[in-house]
């Protein structure tokens, strides 16, 4: 069964702020998401992990 995450949970996994996740979502550069109940947003955990792997953080 798929597990669905909140923006806060995604931010924790990605080690980013919730505001950064929201900004990336607005720009179309964040993980795949869907809306629930009008304003709610959820992410499939598998999509979040795929997005994190595809967008590694550069050190330097």
C-alpha positions as CSV (number, residue, x, y, z in Angstrom):
1,X,0.0,0.0,0.0
2,X,1.3,3.5,-0.9
3,X,2.2,5.8,1.9
4,X,1.3,9.5,1.5
5,X,3.3,12.3,3.1
6,X,2.5,15.9,4.1
7,X,4.7,18.8,3.1
8,X,6.3,18.8,6.5
9,X,7.2,15.1,6.2
10,X,8.7,15.7,2.7
11,X,10.7,18.6,4.0
12,X,12.1,16.4,6.8
13,X,13.1,13.7,4.4
14,X,14.6,16.1,1.9
15,X,16.3,18.1,4.7
16,X,14.7,21.3,3.4
17,X,12.3,23.8,5.0
18,X,8.6,23.5,4.3
19,X,8.7,26.9,2.6
20,X,11.3,25.6,0.2
21,X,9.2,22.5,-0.6
22,X,6.2,24.9,-1.2
23,X,8.2,27.2,-3.4
24,X,9.5,24.2,-5.5
25,X,6.0,22.9,-5.8
26,X,4.8,26.3,-7.1
27,X,7.6,26.4,-9.6
28,X,6.9,22.9,-10.8
29,X,10.3,21.7,-9.6
30,X,9.3,19.7,-6.5
31,X,8.2,16.1,-6.2
32,X,4.9,15.0,-7.8
33,X,1.9,15.9,-5.6
34,X,-1.9,15.9,-5.5
35,X,-4.4,18.0,-3.7
36,X,-6.9,16.6,-1.2
37,X,-9.9,18.4,0.2
38,X,-9.2,21.7,-1.6
39,X,-6.1,23.0,0.1
40,X,-4.4,19.9,1.4
41,X,-1.4,18.5,-0.5
42,X,0.0,15.0,-0.3
43,X,3.0,13.3,-1.9
44,X,3.4,9.6,-2.6
45,X,6.4,8.5,-0.6
46,X,7.9,6.6,-3.5
47,X,7.7,9.8,-5.7
48,X,9.5,11.8,-3.0
49,X,12.3,9.3,-2.7
50,X,12.7,9.3,-6.5
51,X,12.8,13.1,-6.6
52,X,15.4,13.2,-3.9
53,X,17.6,10.7,-5.7
54,X,17.2,12.7,-9.0
55,X,18.1,16.0,-7.3
56,X,21.1,15.4,-5.1
57,X,22.4,18.4,-3.1
58,X,25.8,19.6,-4.3
59,X,28.3,20.2,-1.6
60,X,30.7,23.2,-1.9
